Amino acid sequence: MTDITRIEPGPRMSQAVIHGGIAHLAGQVGAPGASVTDQTRAVLAEVDRLLAACGTSKARLLTAQIWLADMATFAEMNAVWDAWVDRQNPPARWTGEAKLATPDYKVEIIVTAAV
């Protein structure tokens, strides 16, 4: 049986779970009320931090799921994403519009990466 490693576990969820050589990160959000640009920057910084805690990096991303509260902010989010993503190793990615946990959250990003 393959081991399961939980990163920053809490009573409701872990920030990441590693199993079978794959790191599964929880959805990350930025500071409530901040702009889409600022929230996306904060989210991606947290993704970098959690990937490092898992022993991997954005160069090993497999998938990225992005939820926007308003698809009208797609270009704003993409401007930050495009500056951050490893262009030599981009993940499979999908983006959708969703009602997030509170109206103050504008973007949530969920990724998986090979470890």
C-alpha positions in Angstrom: 0.0 0.0 0.0 1.3 3.4 -0.9 1.8 5.9 1.9 -0.4 9.0 2.2 1.3 12.2 3.5 -0.8 15.1 4.7 0.6 18.6 4.6 -0.8 21.1 7.1 -3.8 18.9 8.2 -6.6 20.6 10.1 -9.9 19.5 11.5 -11.7 20.0 8.1 -9.0 19.5 5.5 -5.3 19.3 4.7 -3.7 22.0 2.5 -2.1 19.2 0.5 -2.1 15.4 0.3 0.6 13.3 -1.4 -0.3 9.9 -2.6 1.2 7.7 -5.4 3.7 10.3 -6.3 1.1 13.0 -6.9 0.6 16.1 -4.7 -3.1 17.2 -4.6 -3.4 20.8 -3.2 -6.5 22.2 -1.6 -8.2 25.1 -3.3 -6.3 28.3 -2.6 -7.8 31.8 -2.2 -6.3 35.2 -1.6 -7.2 38.0 0.8 -11.0 38.6 0.8 -11.9 41.8 -1.0 -8.6 42.2 -2.8 -8.5 42.6 -6.6 -8.4 39.6 -8.9 -4.8 40.6 -9.7 -3.8 40.7 -6.0 -5.8 37.5 -5.1 -4.2 35.6 -8.0 -0.7 36.7 -7.0 -1.4 35.6 -3.4 -2.8 32.3 -4.5 0.1 31.5 -6.8 2.6 32.4 -4.0 0.8 30.0 -1.7 0.8 27.3 -4.4 4.5 27.7 -4.7 4.9 27.4 -0.9 2.8 24.3 -0.7 4.4 22.7 -3.7 7.8 23.2 -2.0 6.5 21.7 1.2 5.5 18.6 -0.9 8.9 18.4 -2.4 7.9 19.6 -5.9 7.4 22.8 -7.9 5.3 24.4 -10.6 7.6 22.9 -13.2 6.0 19.5 -12.3 2.3 20.7 -12.4 -0.1 18.2 -14.0 -3.4 20.1 -13.7 -4.7 23.4 -12.7 -8.4 24.2 -12.0 -9.3 27.8 -11.8 -12.6 29.2 -10.5 -13.5 32.8 -11.1 -16.4 34.6 -9.4 -16.8 36.5 -12.7 -15.5 35.4 -16.1 -15.2 39.0 -17.0 -12.0 38.9 -15.0 -10.5 36.1 -17.1 -7.9 38.4 -18.8 -6.9 40.0 -15.5 -6.3 36.6 -13.9 -4.5 35.3 -17.0 -2.1 38.3 -16.9 -0.8 37.1 -13.5 -1.0 33.4 -14.4 1.0 33.9 -17.6 3.8 35.7 -15.7 3.9 32.9 -13.2 3.5 29.6 -15.1 6.5 27.6 -16.2 6.2 28.1 -20.0 8.3 25.0 -20.6 6.0 22.8 -18.5 2.5 24.2 -18.5 -0.2 22.0 -16.9 -3.5 20.9 -18.3 -5.8 23.7 -17.2 -9.4 24.5 -17.1 -11.2 27.7 -15.9 -14.8 28.2 -15.0 -17.1 30.6 -13.3 -18.5 29.7 -9.9 -20.0 31.2 -6.8 -17.1 31.0 -4.3 -17.4 30.6 -0.5 -18.0 34.4 0.0 -18.5 37.2 -2.5 -15.1 38.7 -1.3 -13.3 35.8 -3.0 -12.7 36.4 -6.7 -10.4 33.5 -7.6 -9.7 30.0 -6.4 -7.0 27.7 -7.8 -6.6 24.0 -7.3 -3.5 22.1 -8.7 -2.0 18.7 -8.8 1.7 18.0 -9.4 4.1 15.1 -9.7 6.4 14.8 -6.7 
